[in-house]
Amino acid sequence: KLTIDELLKIGMGYGIGLALSAAGKKFTRIPASESPYSMEGLVLKPNTPQEKGNQWDIIHVSDPHVLVKDGKYHLWYTSFSWNEKANQSYLAISYATSDDGIHWTKHGHVLKPDLPWETARKEAHLGRPYVFWRNGRFAIFYDAVAPLQDSNPAHENAMGIGFATSSDGKTWTKAGEPVFVK
């Protein structure tokens, strides 16, 4: 059984990294000595999988979106999770904050697949957040499963773009339907 650090090193797990550039052309990962995990570039890693129970941020965390507001870094990202009762995995959006962009405090899931169009398939998921600040609130676009209501098998894997708003970046109010379906 491999640890999460071993999974990350061999590319079987995904973490979120940080690379810096003076001119925006050539980027360099932060050195292991600056990483909270002593791994070059790594600033956020998955939680260690447990033997049983509901779990979040396991195996991989990915698709980061960072917004700096009022001197604080806000990070939303895709999180691989497990629902023991349903005996299935799902993807959700989790949230973390940081004062320096390197050391993060995780706050858990903030958006889970729970609308009918997001859960139409057994392996429900949503992710790849894009967050912005507008009119005194956070707004987010995210993708999710959105099967089209027809019998064409090619439409089975259709994706929809969801939209939600929040005053604090943690508690979101979703639009009831996708704003775009492909």
Sequence and secondary structure as in RCSB ss.txt:
>XXXX:A:sequence
KLTIDELLKIGMGYGIGLALSAAGKKFTRIPASESPYSMEGLVLKPNTPQEKGNQWDIIHVSDPHVLVKDGKYHL
WYTSFSWNEKANQSYLAISYATSDDGIHWTKHGHVLKPDLPWETARKEAHLGRPYVFWRNGRFAIFYDAVAPLQD
SNPAHENAMGIGFATSSDGKTWTKAGEPVFVK
>XXXX:A:secstr
   HHHHHHTTSSB EE EE SSSSS EE  TTTSTTSSTTEEE  B   SSS B SBSBEEEEEEEEETTEEEE
EEEEEEEETTTTEEEEEEEEEEESSSSSEEEEEEEE S SGGGSSSSS BEEEEEEEEETTEEEEEEEEE   SS
S GGGGG EEEEEEEESSSSS EE SS SEE 
